[in-house]
Amino acid sequence: MNECLLVIIATPAVEETLVDWLLERPELTGFSSQRIDGHGARLSALSLAEQVAGRQRKVMFHAHTDCRAVEALVEALKEGFRGAGLHYWVMPLMAAGQIA
């Protein structure tokens, strides 16, 4: 198995655009998303309300596919979402599949 998990963290402002972008990618058969709270020490990136709450709303996407495809996806993300403040990481998968 040579599959990887791509995790992308985005702001709600780019959520719909990123959903559409991911749905159009032929390398992916699907992905999941969930709303999360981001925490960090960079207060300048937070609104006053977020600074008081100590968290910032984010959206996390998970997609797994062939590792070479993930490399291409990351490069395309860097090109298509430059300046959008996306954060990502890639992890190799030991196993993945469906239980019928």
C-alpha positions as a printed Julia matrix, in Angstrom:
100×3 Matrix{Float64}:
   0.0    0.0     0.0
   1.39   3.36   -0.99
  -1.42   5.64    0.18
  -1.21   8.84    2.18
  -3.64  10.91    4.2
  -3.84  14.6     3.33
  -5.18  16.86    6.08
  -6.04  20.46    5.25
  -7.03  23.15    7.75
  -8.9   26.13    6.31
 -10.9   29.11    7.46
 -14.68  29.05    6.99
 -14.26  31.85    4.42
 -12.68  29.44    1.92
 -14.61  26.31    2.93
 -17.07  26.25    0.01
 -14.42  27.1    -2.56
 -12.19  24.34   -1.2
 -15.07  21.84   -1.17
 -15.78  22.59   -4.84
 -12.06  22.34   -5.68
 -11.69  18.97   -3.93
 -14.84  17.59   -5.58
 -13.37  18.41   -8.99
 -10.08  16.57   -8.35
  -9.9   13.29  -10.32
  -7.28  11.96   -7.85
  -9.9   11.78   -5.09
 -12.88   9.47   -4.79
 -14.09  11.42   -1.77
 -13.08  13.28    1.36
 -14.5   14.26    4.71
 -14.71  17.56    6.52
 -15.48  18.74   10.0
 -15.66  22.01   11.85
 -12.95  22.45   14.45
 -11.54  25.09   16.78
  -7.99  26.25   16.17
  -5.83  27.38   19.08
  -2.48  29.09   18.96
  -0.19  31.8    20.22
  -0.4   34.06   17.13
  -2.91  36.56   18.49
  -2.47  38.93   15.55
  -4.32  36.41   13.34
  -7.35  36.4    15.65
 -10.25  38.84   15.86
 -10.93  40.44   19.24
 -13.79  38.0    19.88
 -11.52  35.06   18.99
  -8.82  36.36   21.31
 -11.36  36.51   24.17
 -12.67  33.02   23.36
  -9.16  31.64   22.88
 -10.11  29.86   19.67
 -10.7   30.39   15.99
 -13.25  28.51   13.9
 -11.64  26.32   11.23
 -12.61  23.52    8.87
 -10.55  20.32    8.63
 -10.55  18.18    5.49
  -9.28  14.58    5.28
  -8.59  12.8     2.0
  -6.57   9.68    1.27
  -5.22   8.52   -2.04
  -1.97   7.45   -3.68
   1.02   9.31   -2.21
   2.12  10.62   -5.62
  -1.36  12.03   -6.15
  -1.16  13.74   -2.76
   2.09  15.42   -3.81
   0.36  16.78   -6.92
  -2.65  17.89   -4.86
  -0.43  19.83   -2.45
   1.34  21.58   -5.33
  -2.02  22.49   -6.88
  -3.28  23.74   -3.5
  -0.21  25.97   -3.17
  -0.92  27.43   -6.59
  -4.69  27.75   -6.37
  -5.01  28.88   -2.75
  -1.94  31.09   -2.33
  -2.6   33.6     0.45
  -5.64  31.73    1.79
  -3.86  30.7     4.99
  -4.31  26.96    4.49
  -2.32  24.61    6.71
  -1.75  21.0     5.7
   0.08  17.82    6.58
   0.57  14.47    4.88
   0.88  11.12    6.64
   1.57   7.68    5.19
  -1.2    5.15    5.78
  -0.39   1.68    7.0
  -3.83   0.4     6.03
  -7.12   1.73    4.7
 -10.25   0.14    3.33
 -13.93  -0.52    3.79
 -15.5   -3.07    6.09
 -18.55  -4.51    4.34
